[in-house]
Amino acid sequence: MKFKYLLVISSLFIAACDDESPTEPEFIEVYISKGDTQCNNDGLSLSEVTSYLSDAEIDINESMCGHILGISHNTVCGGSTSNIYYFTIPTDFLFQAENLGFQSLSSLDSELSYETVECL
């Protein structure tokens, strides 16, 4: 009988010690093409792309401008670029971001990488 009480009291102590503090959200980096062309001041602006995420109520931890490395483009006015915008968002919002046209930076082909560049 004493063993049952000891077992009940022990489980209460274990339950009281269970640390259920909220965990920090995990983040993922997603990117979208700037859509600009060489020699032209066209393409999407950072504020435009940011609004895609904020209008979908996706929290943005950080936003940056970048360039995908490992892709060659012919140097010709009007030709495509590898310019991107990338954002750090909570991992829970990845599916929503993908539905808006964003991709995870970790999904880049293994031969490709990216660098951060100054936003102009």
Phi, psi and omega in degrees: 000318179296328180296321179297317180294321179297320179295317180295314181295320178298317180293328177294319178296320179295317179295323180292332181272354181294116182274102181258032180294146182296140180269153176291140179293148175272147184241157177221150178262129178238153181224163175214146179294141175291333177075019181269167179236156181298143178070002183238150176260065182238190181095178182282148174270160178299321180293324176299310183292323177299321180295331176303314182287314183292325176295331177272008179059039175262122180292136177249120179276323182202146176231142183214162173256148182208182181215129178281130179261146177104001177247129178259138178236139173297136179279101181205135178302132182094351179285163182286165177233175176250026181283137181224163164247138175226151190225147172259119182231161174299138182305328181299341182260008183301313182300316179297317180296319179298324178293341178268359179105004178275157175228153176289135177297333179290349179273358178299144176307148185298338178277351183256152173216188180214160176226152176276137178231163179293135177283127180254000000 
